[in-house]
Amino acid sequence: MNPPSDPAAGGGGSPSARPAPASHQQDRAQPPAAADPAARTRAHSDADAPPLSQAGAGPEQPDPAIASGAADAVPPSSDPADAGPRRILALALPTLGVLVAEPLYLLFDLAVVGRLGALALAGLAVGGLILAQVSSQLTFLAYGTTARAARRHGAGDERGAVAEGVQASWLAAGIGLVIVAVVQLFAVPIVGAISGGGDIADEALDWVRIALFGVPLILLSMAGNGWMRGVQQTRRPLTYVVAGLALSAVLCPVLVHGLVGAPRLELPGSAVANVAGQAVTAGLFVWALVRERVELRPHTSVMRAQLVLGRDLIARSLAFQACFVSAAAVAARFGAASVAAHQLVLQLWNFLALTLDSLAIAAQTLVGAALGAGNASGARSLARRISGWSEIFALGLAAIFAAGAAVIPPLFTDDPAVLDRTGVVWWFFVALIPVAGIVFALDGVLLGAGDAAYLRTTTLGAALLGFLPAIWLSLVFDWGIAGIWSGLVAFMVLRLVAVVWRALSGRWATVGAEVPRVAR
């Protein structure tokens, strides 16, 4: 899935050094004179290249030893609106790696803890749910920061783009510390409410109390991913994330099972390993900011502007959470086979969503840069082009899953009842994939334009008019999981209508280094 001026980003932090925002017109606007198009989208192909924030800053060259290492930037282009498949894939593939790395590590963590027995697994499930609910509502630190940084990058204001990351990182640290304090204070009743008390609560509580210290680190990594995507650097975030997860993967079995002379911590060892890896990743993102040599002081006006965008994205995330938690709760009332089938197909849906999201994030980055450069018509062209490629990709995926209807589900279970229930919803799932190809791509386009308020409103509307009524009517009229998945189809179709209408209207394509405060 923005407000005005950012005083933190000018040369030396002076508000007067910021380029004047471009006028919010619909056609191509003239970018600031200093924003040479080549400088705007420079590939920084040398490992010795200066930090992004030093681009065009003057004749002084920084020491290569502290250069930003921007060799991971995308291939050169004079205009983000001209991006072709190679450039889009250069953004999307590393982003996909970041998106799937954490779920893959969680499977490994699950396997390690699983050897402790069912009680430890249940404790990990409860603790993981609490942590996921806390962090998943704050993804605006990534997506909102990308939208704001991409506009400044497109306008040639590299210091301003990086400064968005600085302010988002201050927000991440502050919000994270508040969450740690509040959840530590209420950890016992929260864990008890979710687990039902007893031994599972005792097991989960120790894990939660340790893992909570990773929340500020997770949020710092979100902010780091956000600004780096905004300046079209996606390979370095992947290496940072993999470095942290690699450390966690080494420490997890060692600490959980007491290998190579380490103490046997059991389930708390999993939390310690997680926090250690998160500290490495967050530290690398913070170091990347320091190397850019922009002003590091907090600026409340910029953080307030980021929170406006965050408010809309949080409301949107809550709508998703309400729908999917309700769906799981109702599916459970139809029996074990139904809830197992629902979860099996939903996990496949989530995996496909991550895959398509990588293209959506590329769209967000490029559209934001095009609008920042004053190129509204180019941004609209990008929206059409990336949506088309996303749809072609989605159709290919739909064909694969349609052909594998009899083959893929048995890879996950051999229970006849679960397989029978899976067959009920499989074709809903297949039909949704082409719809998602368009919806997710245009979500990325509108997020890149800063049109979060529109996405918030339409997502809430689709949830209230489509998904949630179908879920609860399924329970009342005993429609089973077919009714739940009918609701998901209605939810996605309503979102499709909303984002296509918005994209065709062109009203989202407002140019300038600043994102408009309200949707038009």
C-alpha positions in Angstrom: 0.0 0.0 0.0 1.4 12.0 2.5 2.1 15.0 3.8 4.3 18.0 3.2 7.7 19.3 3.7 10.6 17.5 5.2 13.1 19.8 6.9 15.5 17.0 7.7 16.6 16.4 4.2 18.3 19.5 3.0 22.0 20.1 2.8 23.3 20.1 6.3 19.7 19.7 7.5 18.7 23.2 6.6 15.0 23.4 5.5 15.9 26.1 3.1 18.3 23.8 1.2 15.4 21.6 0.1 14.2 21.8 -3.5 10.9 23.5 -3.9 8.0 21.0 -4.3 6.8 20.7 -7.9 3.3 21.8 -8.6 0.6 19.1 -8.3 -0.5 18.9 -11.9 -1.6 16.0 -14.0 0.8 16.1 -16.9 4.6 16.1 -17.0 6.0 18.9 -14.9 9.5 20.3 -15.1 11.7 18.8 -12.4 13.9 21.1 -10.3 16.8 22.4 -12.3 19.4 20.7 -10.1 17.8 17.4 -10.6 19.7 16.2 -13.7 17.8 13.1 -15.0 21.0 11.1 -15.2 21.8 11.9 -11.6 18.3 11.0 -10.6 18.5 7.4 -11.7 22.3 6.9 -11.7 23.2 3.2 -11.3 26.2 3.8 -9.0 28.0 1.0 -10.8 31.3 1.5 -9.0 31.9 0.0 -5.7 33.7 3.2 -4.8 30.7 5.4 -5.7 29.9 8.1 -3.2 26.9 7.7 -0.9 23.6 8.4 -2.5 23.2 11.5 -0.3 26.5 12.9 -1.7 25.2 12.7 -5.3 25.8 16.1 -6.9 26.8 17.5 -3.5 30.0 19.1 -4.7 33.6 18.3 -5.8 34.7 16.7 -2.5 35.0 12.9 -2.9 34.4 10.8 0.2 36.9 8.1 1.2 36.0 4.9 -0.8 36.2 2.9 2.4 33.1 4.6 3.7 31.3 4.7 0.4 27.7 3.5 0.4 28.5 0.4 -1.7 25.6 1.2 -4.0 26.8 -1.3 -6.6 23.5 -3.1 -6.0 21.5 -0.3 -7.7 19.4 -1.1 -10.7 20.6 -0.9 -14.3 21.0 2.7 -15.7 18.1 4.5 -17.2 17.5 8.2 -17.9 13.9 8.0 -16.6 12.2 5.6 -14.2 9.1 5.6 -16.5 11.2 3.9 -19.2 11.8 0.9 -17.0 11.8 -2.4 -18.9 11.6 -6.0 -17.7 15.3 -6.1 -16.8 15.1 -3.1 -14.5 11.9 -4.2 -13.0 13.2 -7.7 -12.3 16.4 -6.2 -10.8 14.1 -4.6 -8.2 11.6 -7.4 -7.8 13.8 -10.5 -7.4 15.9 -9.3 -4.5 12.6 -7.9 -2.9 11.1 -11.4 -3.3 14.1 -12.8 -1.5 13.5 -10.5 1.4 9.8 -11.3 1.5 10.3 -15.1 1.6 13.5 -15.3 3.7 11.6 -14.8 7.0 8.9 -17.4 6.3 11.5 -19.9 5.3 13.5 -19.3 8.5 10.3 -19.7 10.6 9.8 -23.1 9.1 13.3 -24.0 10.2 12.7 -22.6 13.7 9.5 -24.7 13.8 11.4 -27.8 12.9 14.1 -27.2 15.6 11.5 -26.4 18.3 9.3 -29.3 17.2 11.9 -31.8 18.5 11.1 -30.5 22.0 7.5 -31.8 21.8 4.0 -30.6 21.3 4.0 -28.3 24.3 7.0 -26.3 23.0 5.4 -26.1 19.6 2.2 -24.8 21.1 4.1 -22.2 23.1 5.9 -21.1 20.0 2.7 -20.9 18.1 1.1 -18.6 20.7 4.2 -16.4 21.1 4.7 -16.1 17.4 1.1 -15.1 16.9 1.5 -12.3 19.5 4.7 -11.0 17.9 3.2 -11.2 14.4 0.1 -9.3 15.3 2.3 -6.5 16.9 4.7 -6.1 14.0 2.3 -6.8 11.0 0.3 -3.6 11.9 3.4 -1.4 11.4 4.4 -2.3 7.9 3.8 1.4 7.0 7.4 1.8 8.2 8.4 0.0 5.0 5.7 0.8 2.5 5.1 4.4 3.6 8.8 5.2 3.7 9.3 3.7 0.2 6.6 6.0 -1.2 8.1 9.1 0.3 11.7 8.2 -0.4 10.9 7.2 -4.0 9.4 10.6 -4.8 12.5 12.4 -3.5 14.8 10.1 -5.3 12.9 10.8 -8.5 13.2 14.5 -7.9 16.9 14.2 -7.6 16.9 15.0 -3.9 19.0 12.0 -2.7 19.7 13.6 0.7 15.9 14.0 1.2 15.3 10.3 0.2 17.8 9.0 2.7 16.5 11.5 5.4 13.1 9.8 5.1 14.9 6.6 6.2 16.4 8.5 9.2 13.1 9.8 10.4 11.4 6.4 9.8 14.1 4.8 11.9 13.5 7.2 14.8 9.9 6.3 14.6 10.7 2.6 14.5 12.9 2.8 17.5 10.4 4.9 19.5 7.3 2.8 18.6 9.3 -0.4 19.2 10.4 0.6 22.7 6.8 1.6 23.7 5.6 -1.8 22.4 8.2 -3.6 24.4 7.3 -1.7 27.6 3.5 -2.1 27.2 3.5 -5.8 26.2 6.0 -6.7 28.9 3.7 -5.1 31.4 0.6 -7.0 30.1 2.3 -10.1 28.9 0.7 -12.5 31.4 -3.0 -11.6 30.6 -2.3 -11.4 26.8 -0.6 -14.8 26.7 -3.3 -16.3 28.9 -6.1 -14.9 26.8 -4.7 -16.4 23.6 -3.5 -19.7 25.0 -6.3 -20.4 27.4 -3.8 -20.6 30.3 -2.1 -23.7 31.7 1.2 -25.2 30.6 1.0 -23.6 27.1 0.8 -20.2 28.6 3.8 -20.9 30.9 5.8 -22.1 27.9 4.8 -19.2 25.7 5.4 -16.5 28.3 9.1 -17.0 28.5 9.5 -17.0 24.7 7.4 -13.8 24.4 9.3 -11.9 27.1 12.6 -12.5 25.3 11.3 -12.2 21.7 9.7 -8.8 22.5 13.2 -7.2 22.6 13.4 -7.9 18.9 10.4 -5.7 18.1 12.4 -2.4 17.8 14.9 -4.3 15.7 12.3 -5.6 13.4 10.8 -2.2 12.9 14.2 -0.6 12.2 14.7 -3.3 9.5 11.3 -2.3 8.0 12.3 1.3 7.9 15.7 0.3 6.3 14.0 -1.7 3.7 11.6 1.2 3.0 14.1 3.9 2.2 16.5 1.5 0.3 13.6 0.4 -1.9 12.8 4.1 -2.4 16.2 4.8 -3.8 16.1 1.6 -5.9 18.6 -0.4 -3.9 17.2 -3.9 -3.3 20.2 -6.2 -3.2 21.8 -4.8 -0.1 18.7 -5.2 2.0 18.6 -8.9 0.9 22.2 -9.4 2.1 21.4 -7.7 5.4 18.3 -9.9 6.0 20.1 -13.1 5.0 23.0 -12.2 7.3 20.7 -11.9 10.3 18.7 -15.0 9.5 21.9 -17.0 8.9 23.1 -16.2 12.4 19.7 -17.1 13.9 19.7 -20.4 12.0 23.1 -21.3 13.4 22.2 -20.2 17.0 18.7 -21.7 17.1 19.6 -25.4 17.3 22.7 -24.7 19.4 20.7 -22.8 22.1 17.5 -24.8 21.9 19.2 -28.2 22.2 22.4 -27.3 24.0 24.8 -28.3 21.2 28.6 -27.8 21.1 28.7 -27.1 24.9 26.1 -24.3 24.9 23.5 -24.3 27.6 20.2 -26.1 26.7 17.7 -23.2 26.8 14.9 -25.1 25.1 12.1 -22.8 23.8 13.7 -19.6 25.1 16.7 -20.4 23.1 14.7 -19.9 19.9 13.8 -16.4 21.1 17.4 -15.6 21.9 18.5 -16.7 18.4 15.8 -14.6 16.8 16.8 -11.5 18.7 20.5 -12.0 17.9 19.8 -12.3 14.2 17.4 -9.3 14.3 20.1 -7.2 16.0 22.5 -8.0 13.2 20.0 -7.0 10.4 18.9 -3.8 12.2 22.5 -2.9 12.9 23.4 -3.2 9.2 20.5 -1.0 8.2 21.4 1.6 10.7 25.1 1.5 9.6 23.9 2.0 6.0 22.2 5.2 7.1 25.2 6.5 9.0 27.4 5.9 5.9 25.2 8.2 3.9 26.3 11.1 6.1 23.0 12.9 6.2 21.7 14.7 9.3 20.6 12.1 11.9 18.6 14.4 14.3 14.9 13.5 14.7 12.5 16.0 13.1 9.0 15.7 14.5 7.3 17.5 11.5 8.6 14.8 9.2 7.7 12.0 11.6 4.1 13.4 11.9 3.9 13.4 8.1 5.0 9.8 8.0 2.4 8.9 10.7 -0.4 10.3 8.5 0.4 7.8 5.8 1.0 5.2 8.5 -2.5 5.8 10.0 -4.1 4.9 6.7 -2.0 1.8 6.2 -2.6 0.6 9.7 -6.3 0.9 9.2 -6.0 -1.1 6.0 -3.9 -3.8 7.8 -6.5 -4.1 10.5 -9.2 -4.7 7.9 -7.1 -7.6 6.5 -6.5 -9.0 10.0 -10.2 -8.8 10.9 -11.2 -10.7 7.8 -8.6 -13.5 8.0 -8.9 -14.0 11.8 -12.7 -14.2 11.3 -12.3 -16.7 8.5 -10.0 -19.0 10.6 -12.4 -18.8 13.5 -15.5 -19.7 11.4 -13.6 -22.5 9.5 -12.7 -24.1 12.8 -16.4 -24.4 13.6 -16.9 -26.6 10.5 -14.5 -29.3 11.9 -10.9 -30.3 11.8 -10.8 -31.3 8.2 -12.4 -28.0 7.0 -10.0 -25.8 9.0 -7.0 -27.9 7.9 -8.0 -27.6 4.2 -8.6 -23.8 4.7 -5.2 -23.4 6.2 -3.5 -25.5 3.6 -4.9 -23.5 0.7 -4.5 -20.2 2.5 -0.8 -20.9 3.0 -0.5 -21.4 -0.8 -2.4 -18.2 -1.3 0.0 -16.3 1.1 3.0 -17.7 -0.8 1.6 -16.5 -4.1 0.8 -13.1 -2.6 4.4 -12.7 -1.6 5.5 -13.6 -5.1 3.1 -11.0 -6.7 4.0 -8.5 -4.0 7.6 -8.3 -5.3 6.3 -6.9 -8.5 4.0 -4.6 -6.7 6.9 -3.2 -4.7 8.9 -2.6 -7.9 5.8 -0.7 -9.2 5.7 1.3 -6.0 9.4 2.3 -6.3 9.3 3.2 -9.9 5.9 5.0 -9.9 7.0 7.1 -6.9 10.3 8.1 -8.7 8.4 9.0 -11.9 6.0 11.2 -10.0 8.8 12.8 -8.1 10.5 13.5 -11.4 7.4 15.3 -12.6 6.4 12.6 -15.1 2.7 11.9 -14.5 2.2 10.4 -18.0 5.2 8.1 -17.5 3.8 7.0 -14.2 0.5 6.1 -15.8 2.4 4.2 -18.6 4.4 2.3 -15.9 1.1 1.4 -14.1 -0.3 -0.1 -17.3 3.0 -1.9 -18.2 3.6 -3.5 -14.8 0.0 -4.4 -14.3 0.1 -6.2 -17.7 3.3 -8.2 -16.8 1.9 -9.0 -13.4 -1.3 -10.3 -14.9 0.6 -12.5 -17.4 2.7 -13.9 -14.5 -0.5 -14.5 -12.5 -2.2 -16.3 -15.4 0.8 -18.6 -15.7 0.6 -19.4 -12.0 -3.1 -20.0 -12.2 -2.5 -22.5 -15.1 0.1 -24.3 -13.0 -2.2 -24.7 -10.0 -5.2 -25.6 -12.2 -3.2 -28.4 -13.8 -1.9 -29.5 -10.4 -5.3 -29.7 -8.7 -5.0 -33.5 -8.2 -1.2 -33.5 -7.5 -0.4 -30.5 -5.3 -2.7 -31.0 -2.3 -1.4 -34.6 -1.6 2.1 -33.1 -1.3 0.9 -31.5 2.0 -1.4 -34.1 3.4 -2.7 -37.7 2.8 -5.8 -37.3 5.0 -8.8 -38.2 2.8 -11.1 -35.8 4.6 -8.7 -32.9 4.3 -8.1 -33.6 0.6 -11.9 -33.7 0.1 -12.4 -30.3 1.7 -9.4 -28.9 -0.2 -11.1 -29.8 -3.4 -14.1 -27.7 -2.4 -12.0 -24.5 -2.2 -9.3 -25.2 -4.8 -11.0 -23.7 -7.7 -11.9 -20.6 -5.7 -8.1 -20.3 -5.1 -7.2 -20.8 -8.8 -9.8 -18.2 -9.9 -8.4 -15.7 -7.5 -4.9 -15.7 -8.8 -5.5 -13.7 -12.1 -7.6 -11.2 -10.0 -4.7 -10.8 -7.6 -2.3 -10.2 -10.5 -4.1 -6.9 -11.3 -5.0 -6.0 -7.7 -1.6 -6.4 -6.2 0.2 -4.5 -9.0 -2.2 -1.6 -8.8 -2.0 -1.6 -5.0 1.8 -1.0 -5.6 1.1 1.7 -8.1 -1.3 3.6 -5.7 1.0 3.1 -2.8 3.9 4.5 -4.8 1.7 7.6 -5.5 1.0 7.9 -1.8 -2.7 7.2 -2.4 -3.0 5.3 0.9 -6.2 7.0 2.0 -8.0 5.7 -1.0 -6.7 2.2 -0.5 -7.7 2.3 3.2 -11.2 3.3 2.4 -11.8 0.8 -0.4 -10.2 -2.0 1.5 -12.4 -1.3 4.5 -15.4 -1.1 2.1 -14.6 -4.4 0.4 -14.1 -6.1 3.8 -17.4 -4.8 5.2 -19.5 -5.4 2.0 -17.9 -8.6 0.8 -15.6 -10.7 2.9 -17.0 -10.3 6.5 -20.7 -10.8 5.6 -19.9 -14.0 3.6 -17.8 -15.4 6.5 -20.5 -14.9 9.1 -23.4 -15.9 6.8 -21.4 -19.1 6.1 -21.7 -19.9 9.8 -25.3 -19.0 10.1 -26.5 -20.9 7.0 -23.8 -23.7 7.2 -22.3 -22.9 3.8 -19.0 -24.4 5.0 -15.6 -23.2 3.8 -17.0 -22.7 0.3 -18.9 -19.8 1.8 -15.7 -18.4 3.4 -13.8 -18.6 0.1 -16.8 -17.0 -1.7 -16.3 -14.1 0.6 -12.6 -13.9 -0.3 -13.5 -13.9 -4.0 -16.0 -11.0 -3.3 -13.4 -9.1 -1.3 -10.8 -9.4 -4.2 -13.3 -8.5 -6.9 -14.5 -5.4 -5.1 -10.9 -4.4 -4.6 -10.3 -5.1 -8.3 -13.1 -2.7 -9.3 -11.9 -0.1 -6.9 -8.2 -0.1 -8.0 -8.9 -0.4 -11.7 -11.3 2.6 -11.5 -8.8 4.6 -9.6 -6.0 3.7 -12.0 -8.1 4.6 -15.1 -9.1 7.9 -13.5 -5.5 9.1 -13.4 -6.3 11.2 -10.3 -3.6 9.4 -8.3 -0.8 10.7 -10.6 0.0 13.9 -8.7 3.6 15.0 -9.4 6.2 16.5 -7.1 8.7 15.6 -4.5 6.0 15.8 -1.8 3.1 13.4 -1.7 -0.3 15.1 -1.5 -1.8 15.2 2.0 -5.2 13.9 0.8 -6.4 11.8 -2.1 -8.0 13.7 -4.9 
